[in-house]
Amino acid sequence: MPEARPLNVFIAHASQDKPAVRKLYQSLKKETWISPWLDEEEILPGMDWDYEIYKAFNAADVIIACLSKESVAKEGYVQREFKRALSYAEEKPDGTIYVIPVRLDECTLPRKLNKYQWVDYFASNAQEKLLQSLKIRAENLEILGETASKKPEKVAPVIKKSEPNTKKVGEHKIYTFADMEFVHVPAGEFYMGADDLDDYEGASKPEHLVYLDYDYYIARFPLTNRLYARMA
């Protein structure tokens, strides 16, 4: 049974909206069951800010998309964050509260985000509504209290052997199972397919973002049924 943990909340925003976003962050920080993530609070000097944002995004249970007249019209990284949130949302079951648009002013929501019910953070009951949605998400994940989490834990297949031998080949660590060499592939996101693929059966197009939330191993050489059976 997994231990209880706070709800991980990533706050996507444009730099121009920092004053309002800081207030939102501080209000969420007061809730002991919420762990909000804001770049200026979490990224320390010397850290790779792009990598830290990537890690926080992948670990998030909820993405709060802070929207204003400036952020909606702005080009750049904030649009990348919104696009990533929508891509990850497609992997969630129907009805999952994952992307929550928060309007900081009387802006018009982007077309791709207006399918989600938003909350006006300048309204008197905004905080109450936002916490209600976050609580529903936490309860669905069963991460509060002593209940078990329903969130699937996908891990690499268990190989019933002794600890594998390892070696380094370039930047990659190679694992040896049953006399076969494997490369560990960590969880993460990557782009699959291409827009210009030939039109044949099985073609993966257009190019789209894919995220795997589990690690796996891939053989460096062809794996026969006989060798696979030795690992089972």
N, C-alpha and C positions, 0 to 999 in steps of 0.2 A: 504493500500500500504506500503510495507516494506521500511525502510530507506536505502539509498545507503550505502554500506559498501565496504571495501577493499577485494581483492581476497586473501583468506587464502592459503598460500603455505607452505607445509611441506618439509623440506630438509632432505632426508634419506641419510646417509653416514656412512663410517667407520671412526673410530677415527684417523687412519693414514692419512686420507685425509683432516684433519682440516685446514691446511693453505690455500688450494685451495677453500675449502668450505666456509671459512670465507670471502674470496673475493667475492664469489658468493652471500653470504648473504648480504654483504654491498652494492653490486650493486643493488640488488632487493630492499633493504631498502630505497634507494634513490627515488624509484618510489612511489608516494603518494597513488596510487591505489592498491598497493600490500602490504600484511602483511606477510612477510616471518617468518618462525619459525625455530629456531636453538637451540638445547638443551642448549648449554653453555651460550646463551644469555637470555633464558627464564626460566630456572630452577634455583631457588634460594636455598641457603643453608637451609637445613631442610625439603625441599619438597621431596615428594615421586616421584623420577624421572621416575619410570616405569608408574605410574598413570598419570603424567603430559604428557608424550609422548603419552600415550593412548588417552588422551583428545584432544591433538593437532592433532593427526592422524584422529580422528573422525570428527573434525571440518574443516579439510583441504578440499579445493576445487580442489587442484592439489597436486600431490606428485612428487617431483623432486628426482629421483634416481641417486645419484652421483656414478659413476662407475670408478674404476681404476684397474690396475692389482692386487693391493693388496686387494681391497674390494671384487672383484669377487672371489678371491681364499680364502678369510677369512671365517671362521666359526663363528657362534655366533649371536649376536643381530642384526647386520646389515642384515643378511639373513632373520631373522624374519620380519624385516621391509619390505624388498622386497616382501616376501611372503604375508604379510598383504596387501600391495598395490595391488598386483595382485588379491587377493581375493575380495577386495573392487571394483576393476575395473570391475569384472564380473557382478556387480550389476548396472553398468552404461549403458545407452542406447548406441547402436552402433554409432561409430563416435565421442564419447565424448573424449575430451582431458583431461585425468585424470592422467595418468602416463607418465612422460617425462624423459626418460633416458638421462643423461648428462655424456658424456665421459670426464674424466679429463686427460686421456692419451690414448695411442694406445692399449687399452685393447679389448678383445673379449667379447661381451655381453653374459650374460647367455641365454640359449636357450629360457627360458620362457619370457625374456624381449625383445628378438630380433624381435618380431612382431611389436614393436613400433618404429617409426622413432626416431632416437636419434640426439643429437646435440653435436658436438665436441667443448668443451668449450675452447680449445686451438686454435680454428680457429678465424680468424679476424672478421667474421660476427656472431659469436656465440651469443653475447648479443642481437643483433637485432632479430635473429631468435627465441630465447627463449622468448623475450618479445612479439613477434608477436603471438606465441602460447598461452601465458598467456592471452593476450588481447582477443583472440578468445574465450577462456574459460569464461572470465569475461563477454563478450558480450552475450554469450549463456545463462549465468545465469541471465543476466540483472540486475547486482548488481551495475553497474556504472551509475552515473547520477540519474535522477528522474524516470526511468522506473521501472516497477514492476518486481519482480523476478519470473522466471518460475520454480524455484526450488520448488518442492512440499513440503508443510508443513504438515507433518503427525502428528496428535496429538491424544490424547486419545478421545474417543467419549464424546460428551458434554451431561451431564446428567442434565436435566431440573428440578433441585431440589435446595433447599437451601444448603448452605455450609454444607458439610458432617461432622459428628462427627469423631474424630480420637482418637486413643489410640496406645500405644506401646506394642507389644508382642515380647519380645526378642529384636532383632535388627531391626525388621520390624515395620513400621507404618501401622496401620489398619484403613481403611476408611469404614464408614457405610453409605450405600445408600439403601433406601427403606427397612430397617431392614435386609439388607444383608451385610456381611463383605467382603471387597476386599483388596487385597495387591497391592500396586503400583509397577509396574515393569518398571524401567527406560530404556531408549534407551541404546544400547550398543551392544557388540559382544559376541557371545558364540559359542561353538562347538556343532553341531547337529549330531546325528547318531553315528555309531561305525563301525569299520572295521570287527568286528567278529559277527555281527548280523546274526541270522538265516535267511535263504533265504525264506522269506515269503512275500506275497503281502503287500506293504506299508512300508517295511523295509527301513530305511534311512541309506544308506551306500554308499561310505565310509564316515568316519568322515570328516566333512568339516566345515569351519568357516562361520558363518552367522552373519550379522550385521543388526539390526533394528534401523532406524533413527527416531523412534517415541516411546513415552511412551504408556503404556496401563495398564489396571487393570485386575486382575484375581481373581475370587471369591474363597473364602476359603472353601465354601460348594457348593453342587450342586445347580444350578440356574434353577428354573422352568420357564416355559413360562409365568405363571401368575405374578411371581415376576419381570421378565424382562419387561413385559408390563407396570408395575407400574413405571419403570424408563424411559420409552421412552417419 
